[in-house]
Amino acid sequence: MSEILAAFTARTPGSASRHRRALAVMPGGDTRTTTYHPPYPLTMERGEGPYLFDVDGNRYLDLLGNYTSLVHGNAYPPIVEAVQRQAARGTAWPARNDQQLELAEALCERVDSVEQVRLCNSGTEATMLCAYLARAVTGRRKVAMARYGYHGSLEEFEVGFLGHDGPETVLARHGDVADFERLLDRHGHEVAAVILEPVMGSAGLSAAPPGALAAIAEATRAAGALFVLDEVITLRLSTGGAQRLHGVEPDLTAMGKIIGGGLPVGAVGGRAEYLAVTVPPAPRLVHSGTFNGNPVTAAAGLVSLRELTAERIDAMAVRAQRLDDALVEHAARLAIPFSTRRSGSLLQCFFSAVPPEANQVRVDHDLATSFHLAALNAGLFFAGRGLIALSTVLDDALLQDAIERFRSALDAVAGAHRPLLAAGAD
Ligand SMILES: Cc1ncc(COP(=O)(O)O)c(C=O)c1O
């Protein structure tokens, strides 16, 4: 490990000095819990297509796309052009604009369950609005979710992410129909909404089994609660989101990431009768936001959605499978305990012989930390927890380049951890 760490610090002095500066003005030197990794996170200077460049001039293949939101890579020219054109005409007004109207129309057209849309500025705001809408509709307070599910930074959801029930949060096992039925038998009369990720993003890409979401939706409605899907990450899995793949129509859908073309965004779509609690002039639920539906985000989001065709979604999934196979094969050759989970263009790496349960994904592991730093040294950027998200601008030649760089990163890990691996680490 020390060689990998030494190489990382030698090539990133500019990021190190900025980290020291940042520690003085931001707690922990950062402003996003997720982006921290040891010994310090990089400071980026610019992104261009499939690449990121740090302040020391190092180039990285971007295999994360700002945690899945930059589905067309960095500074995608059609999006840059749309943003520039709109920014020159104004950035936000306290009035409707045509771009927000078109984005709302595009979402209604794409996602089968979405009859109407409310726009906001982050995935967290979207899931929060889902909870508030469900409370306003049902007059109940509690939310039910999967243990270790991630729905953003609202307190009710954060306790569930950490694996605990809370005063207004009750939990069941992800994708486990019987466990959700038991939960609803017990708490159903107090539950406003069941909210689920079709594929758990932060908890290691664990997908709900076929049929499970539809069965849980049925139990949820039988209990008089709203069934909500959090598609902030999974909307990229088909042109109609993961819900189309699962054959389920939620009452509400939380969206974000790709629908803003790389700008801050969130949206809640769903049944008009439920969204009606926000209808002016005297709504039961006040939902406002200075930047909701601003035309710059909407213009960028429209391009992002328009260009995310079924063909491109399929091509990304094929490439992700090739990367998956190459990583598993090379790790096996080096006798490194390694496994993966994949959903479409998303790939999660684990340093264990089989993928762990959801609650173990975040456990620090020497091999995972070494791999992440060795991959950065090899010019590959992805999440410290092992999440990779491909973009449409990563073509076959770039994928081959990524595979070769990953092989050299795994070689470095094998070299640094020989005694550990010889002892049969898992
Ligand atoms: C499934 C899911 N829901 C909600 C959120 C919150 O979105 P945001 O970070 O835009 O607030 C995220 C963020 O990663 C997410 O993965």
The ligand as a MOL file (V3000), in Angstrom:
LIG
                    3D

  0  0  0     0  0            999 V3000
M  V30 BEGIN CTAB
M  V30 COUNTS 16 16 0 0 0
M  V30 BEGIN ATOM
M  V30 1 C -31.3370 6.8550 -4.9940 0
M  V30 2 C -31.0190 8.2750 -4.6270 0
M  V30 3 N -31.9830 9.0780 -4.1520 0
M  V30 4 C -31.7610 10.3620 -3.8280 0
M  V30 5 C -30.5090 10.9070 -3.9580 0
M  V30 6 C -30.2740 12.3320 -3.5810 0
M  V30 7 O -30.0200 13.0940 -4.7190 0
M  V30 8 P -29.1830 14.4610 -4.6000 0
M  V30 9 O -27.7730 14.0630 -4.2810 0
M  V30 10 O -29.3490 15.1170 -5.9320 0
M  V30 11 O -29.7950 15.2400 -3.4890 0
M  V30 12 C -29.4610 10.1230 -4.4610 0
M  V30 13 C -28.1110 10.6880 -4.6100 0
M  V30 14 O -27.1620 10.0370 -4.9350 0
M  V30 15 C -29.7220 8.7710 -4.7830 0
M  V30 16 O -28.7390 7.9640 -5.2190 0
M  V30 END ATOM
M  V30 BEGIN BOND
M  V30 1 1 1 2
M  V30 2 1 2 3
M  V30 3 2 2 15
M  V30 4 2 3 4
M  V30 5 1 4 5
M  V30 6 1 5 6
M  V30 7 2 5 12
M  V30 8 1 6 7
M  V30 9 1 7 8
M  V30 10 2 8 9
M  V30 11 1 8 10
M  V30 12 1 8 11
M  V30 13 1 12 13
M  V30 14 1 12 15
M  V30 15 2 13 14
M  V30 16 1 15 16
M  V30 END BOND
M  V30 END CTAB
M  END
